[in-house]
Amino acid sequence: MSHSFKKPLLNPVTITLLYVVSGVVWIAYSDRLLASMIDDIELMARIQTYKGWVYVLVTGMLLYLLIRLYSSRIRKTGNELRRSELKYRNLVDHSGYAILLFTRNLNIDYCSPVITKILGFDSHELSDGKSIGDFLHLDHHQVLADAVGKFGTAGQKRITLEMQWRKKAAGWVWTECILSEFNGTDKDSDHLLMLQLRDISSIRELYRQAEQSHKKFENLFQNAPVGFHINGPDKKITEINQAGLDILGYTRDEIVNRKSWTDFISTDQHALFEKRWEKIFRTGSLSDARYTVKTKNGDLVEVVKNARLLQDGSTGDFIILSNVVDVTSKNRAEELLKESETRYRFLFKSNPLPMWIYDKHTFAFIDVNDMAVEKYGYTRDEFLSMTIKDIRPEEDVPVLLQSYRKQENLHNAGIWRHTRKDGTVFQVEIIANPLVLNGREVEIVLAYDVSEKIKAETELRESEGKFRKLAETIDAVVVIYKGENFVFVNKGTERITGYTADELKTMKFWEVVHPDHQKITRENGLARQLGEEVEKSYDFKIVRKDGEVRWLSFSASAIMFEGEKAAIGTGFDITDRKMAELKISELNRDLERRVRERTSELEAVNAELEAFSYSVSHDLMAPLRGIDGFSQALLEQYDNKLDDTGRNYLTRIRSGTQKMGSLIDELLKLSRITRADMQMQDVDITAMAEQVMDDLVRSEPDRKVEFSCDDNIMIYGDRGLMKVVLANLLGNAWKFTSRKEQAEIKVKRLQNGADGFMVHDNGAGFNMQYYSKLFSPFQRLHKSSEFEGTGIGLATVLRVIKKHGGTIEAVSVIDAGSTFTVKLPAGHTAPGFN
């Protein structure tokens, strides 16, 4: 509440002047008026006396009225001033601000009582010649000094600061300080400054909490496992978290303030988005809105979006906070769950073992599969009216109930006896798992008929007994080793090795093996137990306890022994056999030495024979040429002196000598082929065959022969020798088709890509009964009168093919032709290749 004070009507100077002027006017004009009206001096004197007293009386009354008026005004002003001061003090003492007056050197002149509420000090403790620096935090001394300095230089009238002050009870308090100049009523107050202090600790705490809350929200927003984004009123995305970026595949800079939600959804969803946008502004929220969004890399992602309308506290604008969840994997999981349920139902119904579900509290069957119906003989409806107690013998039911009362683990409950509908009892192994089905505690059970298994185990135990009995009586090594150690040895092992069973069980299984064979025996033994494929049977040496070396023929196989992987081995002492083999080996080595010596001798003899044959062939050619020449001379020079008989004799002599010359030439060729070194290279059989046929056609141009050859028949061999082969084979085909009106000669490649070729003709053929003579020298299967020849050609061909490491075969039908097949080693494997 404010008060206004009325100004005095006239100030003292004005009143004095008015009094003087009115007095002068009164005296001057009243005397003149009296002088004009009264002539009597005495009367005038008395009237003037009365006039003076009247003036005094009037002026006195006026003065009294003035004094009374001013006194009343002064009292009223004083009262109002005191009331105003009281109200001001009351306002200052009870306001939220403490008033602190201080000099420019920071000495405190006055402080209001409110300071006690803020700092705990009373006004006397603060204003008793103390400095502000005694109570202000050291960090803010310079801040206050700088602010005070601004009042003298920058013309500042009001400065707001936030500073910490020391509290009397220890600690510090934050205050808002408003610094201003203080205008007092005395001269001293003109040099004072005023601080208005307000405790803002709670406000700062609220700000701190708000900042923490903002940071928590920001952290939650940015690190949320689901996508969050904020849309402004213009639908643009103004903020988005990392999960949202991961869903869309964009960077923050590519989205924020650049894109809206419609940029990620298909155009056919835009109208739906607009309706949902309006709904958010109408209802304030949106739930389970499904969209198909397109990511940056083009993938389509199914998402569910929830949104809420909020108001920005700083701008007042409405914003929309949305979370987006990628439900592509969830949808897939739901599909997989449905598939899993379908598979589960299929596995349950179609399982080859009996299965059922029963209530854990009532033991009643809830469901059974087809195999349970088949194995137990009950129908499905009968099962569903029964409990699991009904499929057990009566004497076993108390044991079942006791197991449940003890809360025993029945998930793998071992062997139980069950009964079929026909009363037969059989043994089953139970496997059960708890489930919650439609709010009921149930168990799903799989029952495995182990009657045959138990029977087999019994038979196995009997078999093991027989095995032990056999192993103890057989005169051979029988051992079982697991890992590196023997776990079973028989008496035969003790006899053959010289060690006792207890001694062997402390040894590694390879330690009885001779050092020459320890490595392979150890590797095979360990690998065999791991299921690897290793040699099952092999021979090795052992060292007996007395140091004697013996040979064993050993066989081993992997087995399961006491539930663990192991191996069983049997061995027979073959030392005598090995000694005999050693003796035979020595005899073989001696025989091989003798064979090498004999072979060397034979090779020398063959060389001499070849040299002799070559020499004889050359020596025979000279007289033959002489006989043939002289016979020709007799026929030419003495023809008229000879009769027909003489001429016939000479002609036959010449024919014989020429035939013998041809035989010698063929022998020379055969000899050269035997001695010649081969130059191995790729040979084009196609081109070579065509060249040989051209030569044959030129020799008899009038013959009609249809010749064909496959393209690109290539072999690896000696070019010159292979030409000898083709010349003989094609020459024979040419010769033996001479009596055919339409002769055919073919050269073909072998099937399946093998190296070699075939030569086929439709000529005279030969009798396969004499096949063994076909490639022998000087052996002919046709008369000379039918087809001429020496009988050396095919022998030469065989020699060339064998020299290449190949084979030649022939197939023939009389009057239908022959086929010769040449097979050579593949690639560069021929013997002549070096």
Helices and strands as residue ranges (DSSP letters): H 12-37, H 41-94, E 98-102, E 108-111, H 114-119, H 123-127, G 132-134, G 138-140, H 141-153, E 158-166, E 172-181, G 188-191, E 193-199, H 201-223, E 227-231, E 237-240, H 242-248, H 252-255, G 261-263, G 267-269, H 270-283, E 285-294, E 300-311, E 318-326, H 328-350, E 355-359, E 365-368, H 370-376, H 380-384, G 388-391, G 394-396, H 397-405, E 412-419, E 425-437, E 440-449, H 451-473, E 477-482, E 485-489, H 491-497, H 501-505, H 518-529, E 537-543, E 549-561, E 564-573, H 575-637, G 639-641, H 644-675, E 680-684, H 685-699, E 705-709, E 714-718, H 719-736, E 743-749, G 751-753, E 756-761, G 768-773, H 793-803, E 807-813, E 817-823
